Amino acid sequence: MMSKKYLATHPVAEALFKLCIIVFASWTFAVSLNVFLMPSDLFSGGLTGLIQIAMHYTNQTSWAAYLTLGNIFFVLNIPLLWLSFRRLGAKFTIYTVVAVAISTVILNYVPIQGVSDNPLLNAIMAGVLGGACSGLLIRYGMSMGGVEILLLVISRKTGYNIGPINMVLNGLILMAAGILFGWENALFSMISIYGSSRTIDMIHTNEQRLTVFIVTDKERAVVQSIQERIVRGVTVLDARGGFSQTSRHMLMIVVNRYEIYDLQLAVYEEDSQAFLNVIQSNQVIGAYLNREEQEKFQKERQITQQTD
C-alpha cells in the first residue's frame, strides 16, 4: 500500500513502475507463445491466435522471414491502437503502444524452441503465463493490444459483458486449429485458453463491480481528486471512531475493477493516511455510468465550467 501512496505523488516513478510492468509482461507473453504454444502447434486466443493461423499459410511464401509473429502482431495493432486513442483515451493508448512495441521486439528475439514434449504441460504453462501477462497489464491501466482493445471499446460503449463475444472468437480459432492441426491440438489449445481466462480472473476482472469505503479527514479534496481521474458518484457518510470517538467522514463509491488503481492514486494524492476498504458487489441497481457516459458527462461539465 505504501507503494501506491508513493506513486500517487511521484508521476515519474509511476511511469517507470509501469514500464517495468510492461517489460516483464512482454517477456512473459513471448515465452508463453515461443516456448510453450508454437513449438507444440497449440493456439492462443484473440489476435495472436488469428496470427498463428495466418502463419500456417505465410510460412510457405518467400516473405516468411519477414512475416514473423512479432511483425504481424505490430502491424495489425496499428488500427486497433488508433481506435484505442479515439475511444479509450490517450494515457491508456500511450502505455499500450509501448507494450506493443516492446512485445514485438521480444517476440522476435525469443527463439521458438520448446522445453517439453508434453502438450498438456505446454498448454497449462502457456495459459497461466499468458493470463498473468494480460491481467497484470489491465490491472495497471494498460493492455497488450490486440482484440482486447476492441472488446474493451464494446464493453465501455454498450456496458455489456464482453465474455460471450470473446468466447465466440476463441471458439472460431479452436475450430480452425482443429481443422488445420487436428482436434487433439484444438483440445489442448482450449485448455490453454481456459487457463489464461482463469488467471486473468484471479488478477483482474474488468466487469466486476466493487464498493469502496474510504475513511478520510479531507473528504472535499479527496472527492475532487477522484472525480478528476474517474467520473463516479461519491456518497459522503458521517462516521465516528469507535475507540477515539472522533467524528470523521467516510466516502462510499462503486467502481469497476479496472478503476481501482486510479481510485487509489486519487485518494492518496490528497490524503496519504486515508483508510480504504474494498468489497465485492454482487449486484448494482440504479444509475451506473459506463465509460462512454462518463466521458460525455465530463465534456458537459467542462463546457459548463467554461461558460460560467
N, C-alpha and C positions, 0 to 999 in steps of 0.2 A: 504493500500500500504506500510505503514511503516513496517508492519509485514513481508512482503516479503523481504524488504531490510535487516531486521534483520536476518531472516532465511538464506538469501544468504551468510552471513558471519559467521554464527554460526551453523555448521553441527550437533552438539549435540542437540541444540534447535530444529532444523528441524526434527531430528529423534523423539524427544519427542512429537513434534506437530503432526507428522504423527501417532504416537502411540495413541494419544488421539483421532484422527480421526477414527482409526481402532476400538477402544473400543466403541465409540459412534455408528459407523456404525454397529458393531456386535450386539449391543443391539437392534438397530432399525430392523435389519434383523431378529433376534429371535422373537421380538414382532410381526412383520408382519406375521410370519409363525404360531407361537404357540398361539397367542391371536386372530388373525383375520381369517387366512386361514384354518388351520387344524380343529379347532372346528366346522366350518361350512361345512367341506368337500369340500372346494374350493382349487384350484390348482394354484401353482406358475408356472412361466415359467422356461425354462432351466433345469439345473441339479436337482434343488430342486423339480421341478415338476415331473421329472422322478423318483426320490426317493419316492415321495408321492405315486405314482402309485405302485411301488415295495412294499411299506409298506402295501398296501392293502392285499398282499399275505403273507408277512413275519409276520404280526401280528397274524396269525393263527398258527405259529410254536412255539416250545418250546424255541427258541432263541430270541423271541420278545423283552425281557427285554434288550438284548444287541444290537439288531438291531434298535437302535433309529435313528431318522433323523440326529442328530448331528454326531453319529458314522459313519453311512453310508456316509454322506457328506464328512467326513475327509478321509475315505479310498478311495473313488472314486476320490478324488482330488489329490492323490499321483502321478499317471501317468501324470495328467494334469500339475502338478507343475514341473515335470521333463521336460515336453515339454516346459513349460514357461521358464525354465532356459536355455534350448538349443536355443530357438527362440526369447524370449523377453528380455533376459538379467538378470544378477544376481540381480541388485538393485530392479527391479520390482518384481522378484520372491521372494526375501527375505521378502519384506513387505507383499506380498500376502500369503506367508507361515504363517507369524504372524497373518494375518487376518483370515485365515482358521482355525488356531489353537484356537484363541480366540473365533471365532464364534462357533466352535464345543463345547467348554466348556459352553458358554452362552446358546446355543440351548438346551443342556442337563439340564441346570439349570432352565431356564424359564419354568414354568408349562404350559401344553397345556390346557388352560382354557379360554373360550370366555367371552367377556364383553357385547356382544349384540347378539340377535337372528335374527337381520335384515341382510340377506345375502348381500343386496346391500351396506349397510353401511360397512360391513366387507370387501367386495371386493374393495371398494374405498379406505378405510384406508390402507389395505394391499398393494395396488398398489402404493399409494403415499409413504408409508414408505419404501417399497422395492426398488422403483426407487430412492428415496433420498439416500439410502444406497449405491447402485451401482454407481450412478452418482458422489457422493462425493468422493468415493474411486478412481475412474478412473480420476477424475479431479486432484487429487494429486499424480498420477502416481502409483496407486495400483489397486488391484482387490480383489473381494471376492472369486475368483477361479471359478470353475465350467466350464460350456460350454463357458462362456465369454472368457476364455483363448484360447480355440480352435478357436473361431470366430476372436479374435484379431490376432492370428497367420495367419489365412487365409487372413484376410484383409491386413496385412503387407507383406505377401508373394505375393499376387496377385494384391493388390491395388483395389480390387473390394469392392463394398458396401456390408456389411455383413447383412444388414437389411432383404433382402429376405430369406437368409438362416435361420436367427433367426425366421422369420415368419413361415417358413415351420415346424421347430422343434416345436414351440409353438402350431401350428395347430394340429400336431400329438398328443401332450399332451392333448389338448382340446377334441379331438376325443376320446381318451382313457378315459378321465374324464366323457364324456357323456355316454359312454358305461357302465362304472362301477357304476356311481353315478346318472345318469340321465342328460338329456340335459339342464335342468334348471340350475343345478350346473355348467355345462360347460359354459353356457352363462354368469353367474356371474363371473366365472373364467376368461373369455375373457375380461370382464370389468376391472378386477384386472390387467391383463397383459397389457392391453392398458394404464391404468393409470400409471403403472410402466414405460412403454416406454416413455410416455409424460413427466413424471417427470425427467427421465434421460435426455431427450432433453433440458429441462429447465436448468439443472445443467451442463450438459456436452454432446456435440455431437461429437463423435470421428471422423467422416468423414468430419466435417465442416472445410473448408479452411478459414484462416484468414490472412489478410495483416496487418503487424505491422510496424509502423513508429516509429523510435527511434531517438530522438534528444540528442546528447551527445558531449562532448568535448574530449572524449577518444575513438575515433572510432576504432583505431587499437586494443587496449586492449579488447574492447567490442566484436569486431568481432572474435578475437581469443577465448575469453571465450565462445561465442555462439557455435563456431564450435567444441569446446571440449565437449560440452554437447549434441548438436544435429548437424546433418550434413545437413545444408541448405545453399543455396547460399544467399549472402548478397550484396545488391547494395548500394554503398555509394554515396549520393547526396550532392551537395553543397547547403547550406541554409544560410539565413541571418535573424536575428531577426527583426521583423517589428518595434518594439519600440526602441531597443538598437542599431539597425543597425550593430550588431556584427556578423561577419562571423562564422558559425559553420558547423558541418556536421550532416547529417540526414541519418540513415540507413533504408532501406526497406527490409523486409523479409516476405515470405509467408510460413506459417506453418499450421499443423493440430491443431485442438483444444486441443488434448491431449499433445501437445508440449508447450503450452503457459506457464505452470507453470515452466518448466525447462528453458524456454527462459527468463522469468522474473528474475529467480535466477541468470542466467548467466550475464545478464545486470547489475544487482545491485551488483554483486560481484566486478565489476570493476568501476562502476560509480553510486554512491548512489543518485546522483542528476539528473539522466537521465529522460527524458520525453518519455512516451510510449503512442501511440495512436493505438488502435486495431480496425480494420474494417472488417466486414464480406465480404468475396469474393464470389460472385455468381458463377463465373466460372474461372478456371485456365487453360490456354492453354500453352503447351510447356513442357519442361523438368521439371518434378516434381518427386523427388525420393520417393519411398515408403521405409518402414523400412529395408527390405532386401537389397535394393540398397544402402541405407545409410551405413549399416554395411559393405557391400562389398567395398564401397569407402573408409571407414575408415581403413579397413585392408590394402588395397592397399597403402594408404597414410603412414601407419605405416611402411610397408615394404620398401617404398621409402626412408623414413627418416632414417631407419637403415642402408641402403646401401650407403647413401650419406656420 
